Amino acid sequence: MKIYKLTKTLVASAVLALGLGLGQGAVADSALQDILSSGKLKVGTTGDWNPMTMKDPATNSYTGYDIDVMTALAEDLGVEVEFVPTDWKTLVNGVVSKKYHLTGSASIKASRAKVAGFSSSYFSLATVPLTLKKYADRFASWGDLDKADVVVAATLGTTQEDQVKKFFPNAQHKIVEAPARDFQEVLAGRADAHITSNVEAYKLVEKFPDMMIVPVAKARARTPVAMLLPQDDQVWINFVNTWIELKTESGFFTELGRKWKLNN
């Protein structure tokens, strides 16, 4: 498979083209110019979303699908990558305040788009409910969870925080704040179930033998994911979208999806 790389020459050409199209002042004020001048790409990542971004506390290092994507972007820009710790409730604020140049994968939501920009999407996910295997007879569908005596957990700041209220209006909602996670509430017996992305769900049931995806509950709310960027920086947004298009055509995202088993 042929992989297309943005060499430094191509990067320079892209910057020149953007300058001609949008004005040199726009390029000078862009995150792209800051990245090229400083030699560093700053990426906000939560480190708690397996298999997308996982932080090893012992080494403060990250692994995952998102980490591979951002490492490749930095390599093609000819700069170093710096992963900046963040959490879901402050993910957008970190972009707006320019704490980092962009984020790893985030679900595209209108509420986020009000204050931040999105790149083109390169992957999509859906939501599934998880519970403990001992509750297999109790919970067999989405409707079984939507009852007054059921506690359903979600993590603050995630797409699932909004979804848990929409999908289960009659249930009790337990919203936990990072570094705590919703699935931990289920394992500890403080919640009966939680909802998360299908890609994380596969990893959770693999890691925790007591957990299961509610068997008859089909995935809901298929959602595209993309990178969050500063809303007013069209130069940077255009560049990242160009990069995504090139990488998509080369098969980069398809190959990476296979590596991290995103299509289970």
Helices and strands as residue ranges (DSSP letters): H 8-22, H 24-28, H 31-38, E 40-45, E 48-49, E 53-56, E 61-63, H 65-77, E 80-85, G 88-90, H 91-96, E 102-103, E 105-107, H 110-113, E 117-118, E 123-132, G 133-135, H 142-145, E 151-155, H 159-167, E 172-176, H 182-187, E 193-197, H 198-207, E 211-213, E 220-229, H 234-250, H 252-259
